[in-house]
Amino acid sequence: MISYLEKYKSDDLRYGITLLPVPEAGAGPVYTYGDPKNMVIFSTSQNRRQAWEFIKFMTDRAADRRLLELTGQIPVRRNLTRDSLYAEYFEQNPRLKIFARQMPLTVGTDHTIYLQEIFDIISQEYESVCLYQAQEIPEAIEAMTRRVTMLVERESQGKGDVE
């Protein structure tokens, strides 16, 4: 988004970058959702050794630096702001430092066959509060928690779909 803004913004547009605000009463670190991409080598692959070498090449520090330079995408690395390989890049692109500092607290979603249903529940409760003002935030969080818990319990018991 930063590169898009820089390319298309008007001369008088000024903006800043910050993490999403969270309640001050929260305890512990603030985690961020990331959308990591995964690579696999199928057991039926004809060239597994070459595929493994390619994956190692594509995920080494230098390749991650090049990814950062070409796309502005922050690589999944825990020490980006302390790694000398990335220092010059972040000096030249200081707006991205905030994202690099957040990377150690960036996580993907847990695997569950009900992931889409869980996201739907979260969206429904969000809409209930923000769009329709049908309930208050604490009630929406309680309803969301109850509904997601029911899904997870049913999944662990192997009872299939939940309506």
Secondary structure as UniProt FT lines:
FT   HELIX           2..8
FT   TURN            11..12
FT   TURN            24..25
FT   STRAND          32..33
FT   TURN            43..44
FT   TURN            46..47
FT   HELIX           48..58
FT   HELIX           61..71
FT   TURN            78..82
FT   HELIX           84..92
FT   HELIX           94..96
FT   HELIX           97..102
FT   HELIX           103..105
FT   STRAND          106..107
FT   TURN            113..114
FT   HELIX           115..130
FT   TURN            131..132
FT   HELIX           137..156
FT   TURN            157..158
//
